[in-house]
Amino acid sequence: MNPSTFIGSSIFLYILAFIVVMVVAGYFTYRISPSGKKRREERNERR
């Protein structure tokens, strides 16, 4: 394997890993945020 191919594939892997991390972070943020917002709204209404 020549160096340029290795560098190209490593950059591709970094981009792929970055995208996976962003998707996972976005998924968890989306999962947590609506329920937290609902809880906060309920607490405000009770007062």
N, CA, C and O atoms as CSV, one atom per row, in Angstrom:
chain,resi,resn,atom,element,x,y,z
A,1,MET,N,N,0.851,-1.197,0.000
A,1,MET,CA,C,0.000,0.000,0.000
A,1,MET,C,C,0.884,1.243,0.000
A,1,MET,O,O,1.736,1.403,0.874
A,2,ASN,N,N,0.682,2.118,-0.977
A,2,ASN,CA,C,1.539,3.313,-1.030
A,2,ASN,C,C,1.005,4.404,-0.098
A,2,ASN,O,O,-0.179,4.403,0.237
A,3,PRO,N,N,1.859,5.323,0.318
A,3,PRO,CA,C,1.492,6.299,1.372
A,3,PRO,C,C,0.267,7.143,1.047
A,3,PRO,O,O,-0.543,7.411,1.934
A,4,SER,N,N,0.111,7.573,-0.218
A,4,SER,CA,C,-1.014,8.459,-0.545
A,4,SER,C,C,-2.356,7.746,-0.341
A,4,SER,O,O,-3.316,8.360,0.125
A,5,THR,N,N,-2.428,6.465,-0.684
A,5,THR,CA,C,-3.658,5.703,-0.465
A,5,THR,C,C,-3.943,5.591,1.029
A,5,THR,O,O,-5.089,5.716,1.461
A,6,PHE,N,N,-2.904,5.357,1.808
A,6,PHE,CA,C,-3.057,5.231,3.263
A,6,PHE,C,C,-3.563,6.539,3.860
A,6,PHE,O,O,-4.464,6.529,4.699
A,7,ILE,N,N,-2.988,7.674,3.433
A,7,ILE,CA,C,-3.416,8.980,3.948
A,7,ILE,C,C,-4.876,9.234,3.566
A,7,ILE,O,O,-5.663,9.692,4.395
A,8,GLY,N,N,-5.236,8.943,2.326
A,8,GLY,CA,C,-6.613,9.143,1.876
A,8,GLY,C,C,-7.598,8.313,2.674
A,8,GLY,O,O,-8.652,8.817,3.063
A,9,SER,N,N,-7.279,7.047,2.929
A,9,SER,CA,C,-8.205,6.186,3.656
A,9,SER,C,C,-8.296,6.610,5.117
A,9,SER,O,O,-9.365,6.504,5.718
A,10,SER,N,N,-7.197,7.089,5.704
A,10,SER,CA,C,-7.261,7.524,7.099
A,10,SER,C,C,-8.114,8.783,7.226
A,10,SER,O,O,-8.864,8.921,8.193
A,11,ILE,N,N,-8.014,9.707,6.262
A,11,ILE,CA,C,-8.860,10.910,6.282
A,11,ILE,C,C,-10.324,10.489,6.152
A,11,ILE,O,O,-11.190,11.012,6.853
A,12,PHE,N,N,-10.593,9.545,5.256
A,12,PHE,CA,C,-11.967,9.053,5.081
A,12,PHE,C,C,-12.496,8.454,6.382
A,12,PHE,O,O,-13.646,8.682,6.757
A,13,LEU,N,N,-11.642,7.684,7.069
A,13,LEU,CA,C,-12.063,7.073,8.332
A,13,LEU,C,C,-12.334,8.136,9.386
A,13,LEU,O,O,-13.293,8.014,10.149
A,14,TYR,N,N,-11.497,9.190,9.443
A,14,TYR,CA,C,-11.717,10.282,10.391
A,14,TYR,C,C,-13.059,10.954,10.117
A,14,TYR,O,O,-13.816,11.226,11.049
A,15,ILE,N,N,-13.359,11.224,8.847
A,15,ILE,CA,C,-14.627,11.866,8.482
A,15,ILE,C,C,-15.802,10.954,8.860
A,15,ILE,O,O,-16.810,11.417,9.395
A,16,LEU,N,N,-15.661,9.670,8.577
A,16,LEU,CA,C,-16.714,8.713,8.899
A,16,LEU,C,C,-16.961,8.674,10.410
A,16,LEU,O,O,-18.109,8.692,10.855
A,17,ALA,N,N,-15.884,8.621,11.194
A,17,ALA,CA,C,-16.012,8.595,12.648
A,17,ALA,C,C,-16.667,9.882,13.151
A,17,ALA,O,O,-17.501,9.838,14.056
A,18,PHE,N,N,-16.296,11.025,12.572
A,18,PHE,CA,C,-16.864,12.314,12.962
A,18,PHE,C,C,-18.368,12.334,12.697
A,18,PHE,O,O,-19.143,12.792,13.537
A,19,ILE,N,N,-18.777,11.840,11.538
A,19,ILE,CA,C,-20.199,11.805,11.188
A,19,ILE,C,C,-20.956,10.902,12.162
A,19,ILE,O,O,-22.044,11.251,12.619
A,20,VAL,N,N,-20.381,9.745,12.476
A,20,VAL,CA,C,-21.033,8.821,13.416
A,20,VAL,C,C,-21.207,9.492,14.778
A,20,VAL,O,O,-22.269,9.391,15.391
A,21,VAL,N,N,-20.170,10.171,15.247
A,21,VAL,CA,C,-20.244,10.851,16.545
A,21,VAL,C,C,-21.324,11.932,16.517
A,21,VAL,O,O,-22.094,12.062,17.469
A,22,MET,N,N,-21.387,12.707,15.434
A,22,MET,CA,C,-22.388,13.764,15.326
A,22,MET,C,C,-23.798,13.184,15.343
A,22,MET,O,O,-24.690,13.730,15.993
A,23,VAL,N,N,-24.000,12.071,14.623
A,23,VAL,CA,C,-25.328,11.437,14.571
A,23,VAL,C,C,-25.726,10.939,15.957
A,23,VAL,O,O,-26.857,11.149,16.397
A,24,VAL,N,N,-24.794,10.279,16.643
A,24,VAL,CA,C,-25.091,9.751,17.975
A,24,VAL,C,C,-25.382,10.891,18.952
A,24,VAL,O,O,-26.330,10.812,19.733
A,25,ALA,N,N,-24.572,11.949,18.909
A,25,ALA,CA,C,-24.779,13.101,19.801
A,25,ALA,C,C,-26.121,13.764,19.504
A,25,ALA,O,O,-26.856,14.113,20.427
A,26,GLY,N,N,-26.443,13.940,18.232
A,26,GLY,CA,C,-27.721,14.534,17.853
A,26,GLY,C,C,-28.891,13.680,18.297
A,26,GLY,O,O,-29.914,14.203,18.740
A,27,TYR,N,N,-28.747,12.361,18.180
A,27,TYR,CA,C,-29.812,11.440,18.582
A,27,TYR,C,C,-30.075,11.548,20.076
A,27,TYR,O,O,-31.226,11.640,20.503
A,28,PHE,N,N,-28.999,11.537,20.878
A,28,PHE,CA,C,-29.176,11.619,22.317
A,28,PHE,C,C,-29.719,12.979,22.726
A,28,PHE,O,O,-30.554,13.061,23.627
A,29,THR,N,N,-29.259,14.047,22.082
A,29,THR,CA,C,-29.768,15.385,22.388
A,29,THR,C,C,-31.257,15.452,22.075
A,29,THR,O,O,-32.030,16.024,22.843
A,30,TYR,N,N,-31.659,14.870,20.951
A,30,TYR,CA,C,-33.073,14.876,20.563
A,30,TYR,C,C,-33.909,14.036,21.533
A,30,TYR,O,O,-35.023,14.420,21.888
A,31,ARG,N,N,-33.369,12.885,21.963
A,31,ARG,CA,C,-34.075,12.004,22.893
A,31,ARG,C,C,-34.300,12.702,24.226
A,31,ARG,O,O,-35.386,12.620,24.799
A,32,ILE,N,N,-33.260,13.399,24.727
A,32,ILE,CA,C,-33.303,13.983,26.072
A,32,ILE,C,C,-34.090,15.289,26.072
A,32,ILE,O,O,-34.851,15.551,27.004
A,33,SER,N,N,-33.916,16.110,25.039
A,33,SER,CA,C,-34.435,17.478,25.050
A,33,SER,C,C,-35.961,17.582,25.129
A,33,SER,O,O,-36.447,18.346,25.963
A,34,PRO,N,N,-36.749,16.866,24.318
A,34,PRO,CA,C,-38.198,17.040,24.424
A,34,PRO,C,C,-38.756,16.658,25.798
A,34,PRO,O,O,-39.628,17.355,26.317
A,35,SER,N,N,-38.279,15.582,26.386
A,35,SER,CA,C,-38.774,15.164,27.693
A,35,SER,C,C,-38.386,16.182,28.762
A,35,SER,O,O,-39.186,16.476,29.651
A,36,GLY,N,N,-37.188,16.714,28.689
A,36,GLY,CA,C,-36.749,17.737,29.642
A,36,GLY,C,C,-37.569,18.999,29.505
A,36,GLY,O,O,-37.923,19.631,30.501
A,37,LYS,N,N,-37.873,19.367,28.272
A,37,LYS,CA,C,-38.672,20.567,28.035
A,37,LYS,C,C,-40.082,20.366,28.587
A,37,LYS,O,O,-40.647,21.271,29.201
A,38,LYS,N,N,-40.645,19.185,28.370
A,38,LYS,CA,C,-41.990,18.889,28.858
A,38,LYS,C,C,-42.018,18.975,30.388
A,38,LYS,O,O,-42.939,19.553,30.965
A,39,ARG,N,N,-41.017,18.406,31.030
A,39,ARG,CA,C,-40.958,18.419,32.489
A,39,ARG,C,C,-40.876,19.857,32.998
A,39,ARG,O,O,-41.536,20.217,33.972
A,40,ARG,N,N,-40.051,20.686,32.320
A,40,ARG,CA,C,-39.895,22.080,32.729
A,40,ARG,C,C,-41.208,22.839,32.572
A,40,ARG,O,O,-41.567,23.636,33.438
A,41,GLU,N,N,-41.935,22.598,31.467
A,41,GLU,CA,C,-43.212,23.282,31.240
A,41,GLU,C,C,-44.235,22.881,32.299
A,41,GLU,O,O,-44.985,23.726,32.786
A,42,GLU,N,N,-44.269,21.590,32.659
A,42,GLU,CA,C,-45.205,21.132,33.682
A,42,GLU,C,C,-44.919,21.808,35.029
A,42,GLU,O,O,-45.838,22.209,35.742
A,43,ARG,N,N,-43.638,21.924,35.358
A,43,ARG,CA,C,-43.250,22.540,36.629
A,43,ARG,C,C,-43.683,24.008,36.645
A,43,ARG,O,O,-44.134,24.509,37.674
A,44,ASN,N,N,-43.549,24.697,35.507
A,44,ASN,CA,C,-43.944,26.105,35.441
A,44,ASN,C,C,-45.452,26.266,35.545
A,44,ASN,O,O,-45.918,27.234,36.146
A,45,GLU,N,N,-46.232,25.345,34.974
A,45,GLU,CA,C,-47.686,25.439,35.009
A,45,GLU,C,C,-48.235,25.219,36.426
A,45,GLU,O,O,-49.233,25.825,36.815
A,46,ARG,N,N,-47.568,24.343,37.190
A,46,ARG,CA,C,-48.051,24.009,38.520
A,46,ARG,C,C,-48.005,25.206,39.453
A,46,ARG,O,O,-48.853,25.322,40.338
A,47,ARG,N,N,-47.025,26.113,39.279
A,47,ARG,CA,C,-46.875,27.261,40.174
A,47,ARG,C,C,-48.027,28.245,40.075
A,47,ARG,O,O,-48.034,29.260,40.772
